[in-house]
Amino acid sequence: MKSFSEIIQSDKPVLVDFFATWCGPCKMMTPILHEVKTAVGDKVTILKIDVDKNTEVASQFQVQSVPTLIIFKHGQVKWRQSGVVPAKELQQVLNNV
């Protein structure tokens, strides 16, 4: 299994959803991410990171609130936003990364 830092070094965009199981808005992101995955297919890797189980990664990227979405490419943060993001908006951002 690849480590988080190996995964985000990818040539293709990696969308990471930092979430918590107790977070209401985080639950709203699940169907949105499924919709995005269906639309973009294998052009994008989508990861969900539980901030309570992965505190190191969450603090490394200074995730203060959940959900926080970050898009990485070649290990660099290309886009970041906290809160629920509509599928269409995510697709637009991913197409421009």
C-alpha positions as CSV (number, residue, x, y, z in Angstrom):
1,M,0.0,0.0,0.0
2,K,1.3,3.5,-0.9
3,S,1.8,6.1,1.7
4,F,-0.2,9.4,1.6
5,S,2.9,11.3,0.5
6,E,3.5,8.8,-2.3
7,I,-0.1,9.1,-3.5
8,I,-0.1,12.9,-3.7
9,Q,3.0,12.9,-5.8
10,S,0.9,11.6,-8.7
11,D,0.9,13.1,-12.1
12,K,-2.9,13.1,-12.0
13,P,-4.8,15.3,-9.6
14,V,-5.5,13.8,-6.2
15,L,-8.7,15.1,-4.4
16,V,-8.5,14.6,-0.7
17,D,-11.5,14.9,1.5
18,F,-10.5,15.5,5.1
19,F,-13.6,14.5,7.1
20,A,-14.8,13.3,10.5
21,T,-17.4,10.6,11.2
22,W,-19.3,12.9,13.6
23,C,-19.5,15.8,11.1
24,G,-22.9,16.4,9.4
25,P,-21.6,18.4,6.4
26,C,-18.9,15.7,5.8
27,K,-21.7,13.1,5.3
28,M,-23.1,15.4,2.5
29,M,-19.8,15.2,0.7
30,T,-20.0,11.4,0.1
31,P,-22.6,11.4,-2.6
32,I,-21.0,14.5,-4.1
33,L,-17.6,12.7,-4.4
34,H,-19.4,9.7,-6.0
35,E,-20.9,12.0,-8.6
36,V,-17.5,13.6,-9.3
37,K,-15.8,10.2,-9.5
38,T,-18.5,9.0,-12.0
39,A,-17.9,12.2,-14.1
40,V,-14.1,12.2,-14.1
41,G,-13.4,8.5,-13.8
42,D,-9.7,7.5,-13.6
43,K,-8.4,11.0,-14.5
44,V,-8.5,11.9,-10.7
45,T,-7.7,9.9,-7.6
46,I,-10.2,10.6,-4.7
47,L,-9.2,9.9,-1.1
48,K,-11.1,10.3,2.1
49,I,-9.0,11.0,5.2
50,D,-10.5,10.7,8.7
51,V,-8.9,13.5,10.7
52,D,-9.5,11.7,14.0
53,K,-7.6,8.6,12.8
54,N,-5.0,10.6,10.8
55,T,-4.1,13.5,13.0
56,E,-0.6,13.7,11.7
57,V,-1.6,14.3,8.1
58,A,-4.4,16.6,9.1
59,S,-2.0,18.8,11.1
60,Q,0.6,18.6,8.4
61,F,-1.8,20.4,6.1
62,Q,-3.3,22.6,8.9
63,V,-6.8,21.2,8.5
64,Q,-8.8,23.2,11.1
65,S,-12.3,22.4,10.0
66,V,-14.1,19.6,8.3
67,P,-14.8,18.9,5.6
68,T,-11.7,20.4,4.0
69,L,-11.0,19.5,0.4
70,I,-7.5,19.7,-1.0
71,I,-6.4,18.9,-4.6
72,F,-2.8,17.9,-4.9
73,K,-0.7,17.4,-8.1
74,H,3.0,16.4,-8.0
75,G,2.8,16.7,-4.2
76,Q,1.8,20.4,-4.4
77,V,-1.5,21.9,-3.1
78,K,-3.3,23.2,-6.2
79,W,-6.6,24.1,-4.6
80,R,-8.1,24.1,-1.1
81,Q,-11.5,24.8,0.4
82,S,-13.4,24.1,3.6
83,G,-17.1,23.2,3.7
84,V,-19.4,21.4,1.3
85,V,-18.5,22.0,-2.4
86,P,-21.0,21.2,-5.1
87,A,-20.1,18.4,-7.6
88,K,-20.2,20.8,-10.6
89,E,-17.8,23.2,-8.9
90,L,-15.4,20.4,-8.0
91,Q,-15.4,19.1,-11.5
92,Q,-14.6,22.6,-12.9
93,V,-11.7,22.9,-10.5
94,L,-10.4,19.5,-11.3
95,N,-10.6,20.2,-15.1
96,N,-8.4,23.3,-14.6
97,V,-5.7,21.7,-12.4
